[in-house]
């Protein structure tokens, strides 16, 4: 793994300027969609190809798509990256993830996805990295796939949902996995999935607009209050969508820590853990992003776009460069230097 990081670092170092890295860029490899279509049916997942705009995923709780070509076609993606002035995508899966499957299919899906990201890196080493997906519904299989995927070229982190079929990430069953991830020095990137109260979030796409930010806050709060972050002091978690609701509710969490003994399983008050996380820039509000930067420091924030969903940023770099109160040095940290350090390519 060390030699692979050195090779990648040399590739990045040969660029004429520091690379701009998007750490929130989704990818649906054709091989993954094919397997999903062939074996997902018995689990309630269907892949339709009758829409001229792209594949449509039908699943319990809704539909996703049509998926435009840029999700699957790397050549189109690179053209888009150039237009957006982004040098590197850290590729990741998103809905429907793989936790709905049984262990055997979950492992096959994870291997297919991880292999496809490694292949993308091998084909375009200066453009793509991968964040490995693991069959978390079977922790032992997740450990096995972690060992395998971490040796693949270009895999520089781990990607997982904010809960695993309703189980919190602080579940004791996941602790051996987090211990191994910490030993490997890999960052863990989270993405909201299966938000709370789905029946109230059906109208107006509230599952995304409201459910996702609160789901991220719930997951992060469990990691804090359960003592997981104390147990693994070198383990790094990255929160999407500027940390969701977490930064805005941290004062309320500190109050709970002060008045309720049940909220004091961890060593410090909740706000002391904010800088244990990294955050992306997806806020859709400059004031919100500036607040986060002031709260946790520019060294803890990284460029993200939610590529290439409609709700994401069309020009993510300008979201950062238009913040007049940010120094050029802090802009550089957010645009790429922080991610390069975290992903061990600098």
N, C-alpha and C positions, 0 to 999 in steps of 0.2 A: 504493500500500500504506500509506503514511504517513497519508493522509486517512482510510482505512478504520479504522486503529488509533485515530485521534483520535475518530471517531464512536463506536467501541466503548468507548473510555475514558470518553466523556461519558455513555454509557448506564449503565456501571457506576457512575460517580461519582454518578449521580442516585439510586442505591439508598440507603435509609435507613441502612445499615451496610455495612461492608466485605463483599464477596461471599465466600461459601464456595465454593471451586472444587475439583471432583473431576477430577484429571488422568488418571485411569485408568478410563474409562467406555466400554464397547464399544457399537457400533451396527451393525445390519444393515439398511440401507435396503431397502425392497421392490424398488426398481429394480435394486439390486445382486443380490438373490436371484433376480430374474427372469432377468437376464443370465446369472447363474451356472447356472441351470437349463437355459437354452436352449443355451448354448455350452460348458458345462463337461464334458459327457459324454465327449467324445473325449479328454479329459485325465484321466479317472477321477474326476470330481466329479459327484455326482448330488444333486439337491434333491428330497426327498420331501415330499408334502403330505397323507399319509394318517394322520398322527397328530393327533388333535383338540387336543393341547396346543400345536402349532405346527410349523413346518418342521423337517425333519431333514436335515442335510448328511452325505452319505456320501462318504468320500474314502479315498485310500490311507493306511493307518495308523490307521484308526478312523472314528468317527462323532461328530458334534456335534449336540446337540439332544435333544429338541425345543426350539426357540427360543421362549421365551415372548413374548407380545405386546409387552412393554415394550422388547424389543430393536428393534422396528420402529415402534411407535406412539408418536409424540412426546407426545400428550396423556396417555397412560397414564404415560409416563416422567416428565412434569412432576409429575403427582400423586405419584409415588413420590419424586421429588426433594424435594417439599415435606414429605413424611412423614419423610424422612431429614435434613431441614434443610440441603440442598445447593442452592445458588443456580445454579451453572453446571456443565455437563458439557463437558469437552474430548473430543469424540467421536473414536473411533478404531475401525479394523477389527482383527480378530484372526484366528485360524484360520478358513479355510485360507489366509488372505492371498491373494496373486495371483501368486506367483513360479513356481507350477507350470505356468502357461500359457505359450504362445509370446508373442513380443513384441507382436503385433497384438492378441491378446485381453487380454493383461496391460494394455496401454494403455487399451483400452475399459473394462475393469473399474476401473482407477484413475480414469479420467475420470468414470465413473458414480458411484463412491463419493465422490469429491471434490465433484462437483456436488450430490449429495444432502446432504452436510454443509453446503455453502454455502446450500442452500435451507432447511435446518433453522435456520441462523443468521438468514437473512432473515425467516423466519416468526416466530421467537422470538429476537430479537437479544440479549435480556438473559439467555437461558438456555443457548445452545449456541455453542460454537466448534468448529472442525474441525482435525484433524491429518492433513495430506495423505498419502495412500499413493502410492507411485511404483513403476513397473514396473522394479524394480532388476535384473531378469534381462537387461535391455537398457539399459545405462547411458546411452546417447545418448537413448533414449526417456524415460528417467527425468529427464534434464536438461530435455527439452522439456516434460514434464508439470509439473515443478517450476516452470518459468517461467509456465505457464498457471495452475496451481492457486494459486500464491502471489498472484495478482491477484483471486482469488475472494473475495467477502465472507465474513469470519469465519474464514478459514484462517490460523491463527497459528503453525503448527509443522508438522513432518514426522514421519511414523510409519514405522518399518521393522522388519523381523525382525532377529534377532540373527545370522542368517547367510542367505545368498541361495543356495538350492539347494546348500548345502555350502561355498560360498565365504565366507571371512571378510570382515567389513566393512573390514578393512585392505588388501584386495586393491587393487593399484594402479589397476585400472580404475575404482574408485569415487572416487578422489581428486579428479578434476575436479568431480564432483557435490558432494562435501563442501566444496570451495573455494567453489562458488557458494552453497551453503546458508549458509556462514559470511559471505559478502558480504551476503546478504539479512538476516542477523541472526536467522535462525529456529532454534529449538531442535529437536533430534532426539530423539524418544521411541522407545525400543527395546521390543520384546516378544519373549520367547523363542519359538522355532519350530524344529521338527526337532531335538530334543535328541539328544545323543550316546548311543550304545548302546541303540537303541530295543528291541532284542530282550530286554534285561534289564529294561526299564522297563514291560513290558506288564502284569504283575500289579499289582493294588491301586492303579491310577491313578498308578503311580510316575512316568510320563512328566510328569505335572503336579507332583506332590508333591516329587519329587527332580530330575527332568530339567530342568524350567524354571529353578529357581534356579541349577543348575550351568551351564546353557546361557548364562544371563545373565552369570555370572562369566567364562566362556570368552570371550564377545564383548568384554566390558569389558577383559579382560586383553590381548587382541589389540590393542585400540585404544591401550592404555598401552605395551606392550612394543614394538610396531612403530614407535612414534614419531608416530602419527597425531595424538595430542593436542598434541605439540610443533609439528608442522607447521601445525596450525590452532588457534592459541592462543585464538581468540575463538569457537570452535565448542563448543556445549554439547550434551552427551548426557544423557538422563534414563533412569535404570535402574528397572525395575519391581521389585515384591516386595522392598522395602528393599535393592535391589542384589543379590538372590540370595545366592550364597555368597561374593561378592567381599569384603565387609567382614570376614568370618570368616577368610579365607585370606590377607589382605593381609600378615601377618607372615611367612608362608611365602614369599610372593612377594618380599618384601624380602630374605629370606635367599638366595633364588636370585640376586637382583641382586648381592648381595655376593660370592658364591662362584663364579658362572659368567659368564664374559665374554659368552657368547651371550645373556645376559639383560640386557645393558647397551646396547641400541640407543637407548634413550631418554635424556633429559638428566638425570633425577632418579630416585630410588628409587620403586618403585611406590606406596607409601603417600602420597607427595607429590602424587599425582594424584587421590586420593579426592575432594578438593573441586573437581575439575573436573567431576564428575558431580552431577546432582540425583537424588533418590531419592523413591519414594512410601512410604506408610505401611503397605503391606500385608505384615504380618509374622505376624499371628495370635498374637503373644506380646508383651506389654508390655515385658518385659525386653529382647527383641531390638530393639524400636523405640527404647527409651531408649539402648541401646548405640550404635545408629546415630547418634542425635542427638548424643550425646557425642563420637562419632568425627569427624563431619563438620560439626556445627553445625546449629542449628535453621533457619538461613537456606538450607540445602541440602535440606530435606525438605518434601514437599508431600502433601496429602491424596490418597489413592487408594482405590478401593473394589472394582475388578474388576467393576463393574456390567455385567450383572446375573446373573453366574454364581453357582452355588451356593457355590463356594469363596470368593467375595468377602465383603465386609463388609455386613451388613444395616443397621448404623447406624455409618457410618464416622466421623462427627463425634465421637461419644462415645469412639471409640478414642483420640482426641487429648485431649479435655477431661477424661478420667478419669486422665490421667497427672499425678498430684498434684505431681510434682517439676518440672513445666514451668511457667514463668511465664505469665501471661496474654499477655504480649507475644509469647513464643515460640509459644504456641498460635495466636495470630492470624497469625503468619508461616506456620505450617504449614497452617492451615485455608484460607488464601487469598492472603495478601500476597505470598508467594514466587511462586506461580503467576501472579498478576496482573502482577508485574514481569517474569517470564520470558516470558510470552505478550504482553507489551507492551499491557496493557489498564489500566495504572495509571500 
